[in-house]
Amino acid sequence: MGTYALTNANTGEVEQKFDSINPSEIPGIIDTADKAYQEWHKKPATERAAVLTKAAGIFRDRSAELAEIIGKEMGKPVNDAKDEIELVANIFEWYADHAEELLEDEKLDAKGAPTNLVRHESMGVLIGVMPWNFPYYQLARFSAPNLLLGNTILMKQASICPVSSAKFEEVLSEAGLTDGAYQNLYLNAEDVETVLEDFRVKGASVTGSERAGTAVAMAAAKNVKKSVMELGGNDPAIVLDSVKDVAKVAQKLTFLRFANAGQVCTSPKRVIVLESIYDEFVQAAVETAQSVKVGDASDESTQMGPLSSEGARDEAVERIAQAVKDGATLHFGGEKLDRPGWFMSPAVLTGVDFDADLSCNELFGPALVIYKVKNEEEAIEFANNSEYGLQASVWTDDVEHGFEVADQLVTGMALVNEHVTTQADLPFGGVNKSGYGRELTQWGFYEFSNEKLIRGGAIDR
């Protein structure tokens, strides 16, 4: 039987352990979720929305406590952790505030019958498989819309976040959610397929690695279940030579890349700079990296905490070292720090080949890789030369032209003069190997709804 554990990323010490559930318990867990569904989805939408509103308030009230937990579990600096919890509250509030319009019947102008409408109905029990890098936000992104819709949720969080995942369920229970409508499961990865084999489970959502997503997508498809996948990215940020304050943009992108110790699916992992401003950009990026304060997650002055695990830290260091062996230039960082916990120095690299490992495969760690291109056309070509497509950005003082360039990028989200953007009122998702489907706003709301056509009129019409 596998073990969920809180291993303090700041010290490397195991502080708590939790046994994962026995597969024999799964039918009973689903039975509880299904019984809860029969009650929860029949409640008026106003009551469901009220639970979401109350949950938002509880998240805010318990922000300090919840932030401390993920600071230990995966090393998130305390100020960043509080920002994440505020985002969670915003998501719950957004859905509660928009409940009426989201659930309103859509009338169709169709021939042949006087009544034609589409009703957004719940489907039943869903399972979420979520990662550790945003322990609360990832859960909220999936659970808030689906609880409002009337679905019930089984949630498998990453094994390194057992305390925060239990607290999330605790908050929802305190807010008045029907018992069993949201269950935090210490579930082994290999048992997700068993859950999906049960007819009462209607779909799955995964945020995580391509390997994990592929496994769950195959299991869902085999059982004819709907799935939504967000599987990371190798996101480009194009810096055009119309930028006047090059150092300012370099500083922004450097801090964005090192946010959450580089462990962000939308992080700007390929920074593509036109050659006329390249040297100035690199210099400013290196100076910024050197200024980043790496420290304990509980220290309010910390700008970058430890990585989530020893394995994550060691993989990042090893891949950076291999890139240097392959000919890249390491300007700063990329080394383990001589202290307890999973710390490393943030790295800045140049001279990485366009077809090298770091150019083609996502590095989940604090490594800013800067590429030099001759012109805008080459920048767009390289940006699109990826099997992924989650978020991309264009940086320019000519905003109108920035949107023209952004429109040419193959991605789920194209931004101008910002990156690593997510908020309650924006849809989130990618294309290609970054996955399919959307989360947040109305697009996320309808992913797991039965879009039920209701039509008819008099017999003799």
C-alpha positions in Angstrom: 0.0 0.0 0.0 1.4 3.4 -1.0 2.0 6.2 1.4 1.1 9.9 1.2 3.6 12.0 3.2 4.3 15.6 4.2 8.0 15.9 3.6 9.1 19.4 4.5 10.7 20.8 1.4 12.6 23.4 3.5 14.3 20.7 5.7 13.9 17.4 3.9 12.3 15.9 7.0 9.2 13.7 6.9 6.7 15.2 9.3 3.5 13.2 8.6 2.5 10.0 6.8 -0.9 8.8 5.6 -1.8 5.4 4.3 -3.4 5.3 0.9 -6.8 3.7 0.6 -7.2 0.0 -0.1 -8.8 -0.8 -3.5 -11.5 -2.7 -1.7 -12.8 0.6 -0.3 -13.4 2.2 -3.7 -17.0 0.9 -4.4 -18.1 2.3 -1.0 -16.4 5.6 -1.7 -18.2 5.9 -5.0 -21.5 4.8 -3.4 -21.1 7.7 -0.9 -20.4 10.1 -3.8 -23.4 8.9 -5.8 -25.8 9.2 -2.9 -24.5 12.7 -2.2 -25.1 13.5 -5.9 -28.7 12.5 -5.6 -29.1 15.1 -2.8 -26.7 17.8 -3.9 -27.8 18.3 -7.6 -31.4 18.6 -6.5 -30.7 21.6 -4.3 -31.6 25.0 -5.8 -28.8 26.6 -7.6 -29.0 29.5 -5.1 -28.2 27.1 -2.3 -25.2 25.6 -4.1 -24.0 29.1 -4.9 -24.3 30.1 -1.3 -22.0 27.2 -0.3 -19.4 28.4 -2.7 -19.6 32.0 -1.4 -19.2 30.8 2.2 -16.2 28.6 1.2 -14.5 31.7 -0.4 -14.8 33.5 2.9 -13.4 30.5 4.9 -10.4 30.3 2.6 -9.7 33.9 3.2 -10.2 33.6 7.0 -7.8 30.6 7.1 -5.3 32.0 4.7 -2.3 32.1 7.1 -2.9 28.5 8.2 -3.4 27.2 4.7 -0.3 29.0 3.4 1.9 27.6 6.0 0.9 24.1 5.1 1.9 24.3 1.4 5.1 26.2 2.4 6.1 22.9 4.0 4.6 20.5 1.5 6.0 21.9 -1.7 8.0 24.9 -0.7 5.8 27.8 -1.8 6.9 31.2 -0.3 4.4 32.4 2.2 3.3 35.6 0.2 2.9 33.5 -3.0 0.9 31.0 -1.0 -1.5 33.6 0.3 -1.9 34.9 -3.3 -2.9 31.4 -4.4 -5.5 31.2 -1.6 -6.9 34.6 -2.6 -7.2 33.2 -6.2 -9.0 30.2 -4.9 -11.5 32.5 -3.1 -12.0 34.5 -6.3 -12.7 31.4 -8.3 -15.4 30.2 -5.8 -16.9 33.7 -5.8 -16.9 34.1 -9.6 -18.9 30.9 -10.0 -21.3 31.8 -7.2 -21.8 35.3 -8.6 -22.5 34.0 -12.1 -24.7 31.0 -11.1 -27.9 32.4 -12.6 -26.6 33.2 -16.0 -24.5 30.0 -16.3 -27.4 27.7 -15.5 -30.0 29.6 -17.5 -31.7 27.6 -20.3 -30.5 28.6 -23.7 -33.4 29.1 -26.1 -32.9 28.1 -29.7 -34.5 29.6 -32.8 -35.2 26.3 -34.5 -37.9 25.3 -37.0 -40.7 22.8 -36.5 -41.6 23.2 -32.8 -42.5 26.1 -30.6 -40.2 25.1 -27.7 -36.5 24.5 -28.3 -34.0 25.0 -25.5 -30.8 23.6 -24.1 -30.6 22.9 -20.4 -27.3 22.6 -18.6 -27.6 19.6 -16.4 -25.1 17.9 -14.1 -23.7 14.5 -14.9 -22.9 12.8 -11.6 -19.7 11.7 -9.9 -16.4 13.0 -11.3 -12.8 12.3 -10.5 -10.0 14.8 -10.4 -6.3 13.9 -10.5 -4.3 17.0 -9.6 -0.6 18.0 -9.1 1.3 19.6 -6.3 2.5 22.9 -7.7 -0.6 24.8 -6.9 -2.2 22.6 -4.2 -5.3 24.7 -3.6 -5.8 26.4 -6.9 -5.8 23.2 -9.0 -8.5 21.8 -6.8 -10.6 24.9 -7.0 -10.3 25.2 -10.8 -12.0 21.8 -11.1 -14.3 21.6 -8.1 -15.9 25.1 -8.0 -17.7 24.9 -11.4 -18.7 21.3 -11.0 -20.1 21.7 -7.5 -22.1 24.7 -8.7 -23.4 22.6 -11.6 -24.4 19.8 -9.2 -21.8 17.2 -9.8 -19.9 15.5 -6.9 -16.2 15.0 -6.8 -13.6 12.5 -5.9 -10.2 14.2 -5.7 -6.8 12.5 -5.9 -4.2 15.1 -5.0 -0.5 14.5 -5.4 1.0 12.3 -2.7 3.3 15.1 -1.4 0.3 17.3 -0.5 -1.8 15.2 1.9 -2.5 17.9 4.5 -3.5 20.7 2.2 -5.8 18.4 0.2 -7.5 17.3 3.4 -7.9 20.9 4.5 -9.6 21.8 1.2 -12.2 19.2 1.9 -12.5 20.5 5.4 -13.2 24.0 4.2 -16.0 22.8 1.9 -17.6 20.8 4.7 -17.4 23.8 7.0 -19.1 25.8 4.2 -22.1 23.5 4.3 -21.5 21.2 1.4 -23.5 17.9 1.4 -21.6 15.1 3.1 -19.8 13.0 0.5 -20.1 15.5 -2.3 -16.4 16.2 -2.2 -14.1 13.5 -1.0 -10.3 13.8 -0.7 -8.8 10.5 -1.5 -5.3 9.1 -0.7 -5.7 7.1 -3.9 -2.9 5.1 -5.6 -2.3 6.2 -9.2 -2.9 2.7 -10.4 -6.4 2.7 -8.9 -7.7 5.6 -10.8 -8.7 3.3 -13.6 -10.7 1.2 -11.2 -12.7 4.3 -10.2 -13.4 5.1 -13.9 -14.7 1.6 -14.5 -17.7 2.3 -12.3 -20.7 3.5 -14.3 -21.6 6.1 -11.7 -18.4 8.0 -12.4 -19.0 10.1 -15.4 -15.7 11.8 -16.2 -12.1 12.7 -15.2 -10.0 15.8 -15.2 -6.2 15.7 -15.0 -3.6 18.4 -14.5 -0.2 16.9 -14.5 2.4 15.2 -16.7 1.9 14.0 -20.2 2.4 10.4 -18.9 -0.2 10.7 -16.1 -2.7 12.4 -18.5 -2.2 9.8 -21.2 -2.9 7.0 -18.7 -6.1 8.5 -17.4 -7.3 9.6 -20.8 -6.9 6.0 -22.0 -8.8 4.7 -19.0 -11.6 7.2 -19.6 -11.8 6.5 -23.3 -11.9 2.8 -22.7 -14.9 3.3 -20.4 -16.5 6.0 -22.6 -16.1 8.8 -20.1 -15.5 12.5 -20.8 -12.0 13.8 -19.9 -10.3 17.1 -19.7 -6.5 17.3 -19.8 -4.0 20.0 -18.8 -0.6 18.5 -19.3 2.0 21.2 -19.1 3.9 23.1 -21.8 7.1 24.5 -23.1 5.8 28.0 -23.4 7.5 30.7 -25.5 7.9 34.4 -24.7 8.9 36.5 -27.7 10.6 39.8 -27.0 10.5 42.1 -30.1 13.0 44.9 -30.8 10.3 47.5 -30.5 10.8 47.2 -26.7 12.5 50.4 -25.4 13.2 49.4 -21.8 14.8 46.0 -22.4 16.1 45.7 -18.9 12.6 46.1 -17.5 11.2 43.3 -19.7 14.2 41.1 -18.9 13.6 41.6 -15.2 9.9 40.8 -15.5 10.4 37.6 -17.5 13.2 36.4 -15.2 11.0 36.8 -12.1 8.1 35.1 -13.9 10.3 32.2 -14.8 11.6 31.7 -11.2 8.1 32.1 -9.7 7.2 28.9 -7.8 10.8 27.8 -8.4 10.0 27.5 -12.1 7.4 24.8 -11.3 4.6 26.4 -13.3 3.0 24.8 -16.4 2.7 28.3 -18.0 6.1 29.5 -17.0 8.1 31.2 -19.9 10.5 28.3 -20.6 11.7 29.5 -24.0 12.5 33.3 -24.0 13.1 34.3 -27.6 14.8 37.6 -28.1 15.6 39.5 -31.3 19.3 39.8 -31.9 19.4 43.6 -31.8 18.5 43.6 -28.1 19.7 40.2 -27.2 23.0 41.1 -25.4 21.3 43.8 -23.3 18.5 41.4 -22.4 20.9 38.7 -21.3 22.9 41.0 -19.1 19.8 42.3 -17.3 18.4 38.8 -16.9 21.6 37.5 -15.3 21.8 40.5 -12.9 18.2 39.9 -11.9 18.8 36.2 -11.3 21.8 37.1 -9.1 19.5 39.3 -7.0 16.8 36.6 -6.3 16.6 35.8 -2.7 16.3 32.0 -2.2 15.2 31.0 1.2 12.8 29.2 3.5 9.1 29.4 2.4 8.1 30.9 5.8 10.3 33.9 5.4 8.3 36.8 4.0 11.4 38.2 2.2 11.9 34.9 0.3 11.4 35.3 -3.5 12.1 31.7 -4.4 11.7 28.8 -2.1 12.9 25.2 -2.4 11.7 22.8 -5.1 9.0 20.4 -4.3 11.1 17.3 -3.7 14.6 16.1 -3.8 14.0 14.3 -7.1 12.6 17.5 -8.7 15.6 19.5 -7.6 18.1 16.9 -8.7 16.5 16.4 -12.1 16.6 20.2 -12.7 20.3 20.4 -11.7 21.2 17.4 -13.8 19.4 18.6 -17.0 21.0 22.0 -16.7 24.4 20.4 -16.3 23.8 18.2 -19.3 22.8 21.2 -21.4 26.2 22.8 -20.5 28.0 19.6 -21.5 26.1 19.8 -24.8 27.5 23.3 -25.5 25.1 25.7 -23.7 26.5 28.6 -21.7 25.5 28.8 -18.0 25.7 32.4 -16.9 24.6 31.9 -13.3 23.2 29.3 -11.0 21.9 25.8 -11.6 23.5 24.3 -8.6 22.4 22.6 -5.4 22.6 24.8 -2.4 24.6 23.5 0.6 21.7 23.5 3.1 18.9 21.2 4.3 15.9 20.9 2.0 15.5 20.9 -1.8 17.2 24.2 -2.7 19.0 25.2 -5.8 20.2 28.5 -7.3 18.1 29.9 -10.2 19.9 29.4 -13.6 20.3 31.5 -16.7 21.4 29.7 -19.9 22.1 30.8 -23.5 23.4 28.9 -26.5 21.0 26.0 -26.2 20.3 24.5 -29.6 16.8 24.8 -30.9 16.4 21.0 -31.0 18.1 20.3 -27.6 16.4 18.7 -24.6 15.6 22.0 -22.9 14.2 23.4 -26.1 11.9 20.5 -26.8 10.9 19.2 -23.3 9.5 21.0 -20.4 11.9 21.7 -17.5 10.0 22.0 -14.3 12.5 24.1 -12.4 14.1 27.6 -12.2 16.1 27.7 -15.4 15.7 30.7 -17.7 16.7 29.7 -21.2 17.2 32.7 -23.6 17.4 32.2 -27.4 18.7 34.7 -30.0 16.8 35.0 -33.3 17.4 37.2 -36.4 13.9 38.5 -36.9 10.3 38.2 -36.0 9.6 35.5 -38.5 12.2 33.2 -37.0 10.9 33.9 -33.6 7.4 32.9 -34.5 8.6 29.8 -36.3 10.7 28.7 -33.3 7.8 29.5 -30.9 5.5 27.2 -32.9 8.1 24.5 -33.3 6.8 22.5 -30.3 4.6 19.6 -29.5 3.0 21.6 -26.7 0.8 24.7 -26.8 -0.4 26.0 -23.5 0.4 29.7 -23.0 2.6 32.1 -25.1 3.4 35.8 -24.9 4.7 38.6 -27.0 6.5 41.6 -25.5 6.5 44.9 -27.4 5.8 48.6 -27.1 3.7 48.3 -30.3 0.7 46.7 -28.7 -1.4 46.5 -31.8 1.4 44.7 -33.6 1.9 42.5 -30.5 -1.7 41.2 -31.0 -0.9 40.5 -34.7 2.1 38.4 -33.7 0.2 36.7 -30.8 -2.5 35.7 -33.3 0.1 33.6 -35.2 1.1 31.5 -32.2 -0.2 28.0 -31.9 -1.3 27.9 -28.3 -4.4 27.8 -26.0 -3.6 31.2 -24.5 -1.8 34.1 -26.3 -0.9 37.2 -24.3 0.7 40.5 -25.0 3.1 42.0 -22.4 2.2 39.5 -19.7 2.8 35.9 -18.9 1.9 33.2 -16.3 -1.5 34.8 -16.2 -4.5 33.0 -14.7 -7.5 34.4 -13.0 -11.1 33.4 -12.2 -12.6 35.3 -15.2 -10.3 33.9 -17.9 -10.5 30.4 -19.6 -7.5 28.2 -19.1 -6.2 25.4 -21.3 -4.0 24.3 -24.2 -3.7 22.5 -27.5 -1.5 19.6 -28.8 0.3 17.7 -26.0 -0.6 20.4 -23.6 -4.0 18.8 -23.5 -7.6 19.5 -24.4 -10.7 21.1 -22.8 -10.9 24.2 -20.8 -11.2 25.2 -17.1 -12.5 28.4 -15.5 -15.2 30.8 -16.7 -18.2 29.5 -18.7 -15.9 27.3 -20.8 -14.8 25.3 -17.8 -18.4 25.2 -16.4 -19.8 23.4 -19.4 -17.1 20.7 -19.8 -18.9 18.3 -17.5 -22.5 19.3 -18.1 -25.2 17.4 -20.0 -26.2 19.9 -22.7 -29.7 18.5 -22.8 -32.0 19.5 -25.7 -35.6 20.0 -24.7 -38.0 20.4 -27.7 -41.6 20.0 -28.6 -45.2 21.3 -28.8 -48.7 20.2 -29.6 -49.3 16.8 -31.2 -51.1 18.3 -34.2 -48.8 21.2 -34.9 
